[in-house]
């Protein structure tokens, strides 16, 4: 026995109803289009902080730091006093003082990479990595052979500490928003607490124009 569905004053058979229902679902389905691009391609969708900003800021600040006369002088003096060894730098916290969510650990990691690739400083681990290293070293004292266990109290002490912050200013008028980012960084002598270098980057300013929606 065929089943029928009311359509106004007429009737629809079940096969016809199912066909129309599936056609409606197909029309409403939305499959995102994904395009792979080069990792260095600049893509701005929302106007918020993104990977391009991280690369721009980290490269600019590290180059400025390493070219600083006081930092260069410290590196030379340290090398002359330590058999030509380079000073070790520890990248500390970069705080997010902006009005949006920013994962500053990505910025810190970019700074670490820039320091290592510069060849002008050594880099020592800190934070969670340091905690894991010390736990593993301590565990080896009981469970590893004497010839392979990592020695205690033999870490390379950091001579310099790099810290910083990210701030932002947001200005709105109508459908237009302007976002300006200010990233500051400081290199400090850990032993003396002397600030060897302070730098900032305020090159990132974005104008976001929202479309006008008319009901």
Secondary structure, 3 states (H helix, E strand, C coil): CCCEEEECCEEEEHHHHHHHHHHHHHHHCCCCCCCCCCCCCCCCCCCCCCHHHHHHHHHHHHHHHHCCHHHHHHHHHHHHHCCCCCCEEEEEEEEECCCCCCCHHHHHHHHHHHHHHHCCCEECCCHHHHHHHHHHHHHHHHHCCCCCCCCCCCCCCCCEEEEEEEEEEEEEECCEEEEEEEEEEEEEECCCCCEEEEEEEEEEEEEEECCCCCC
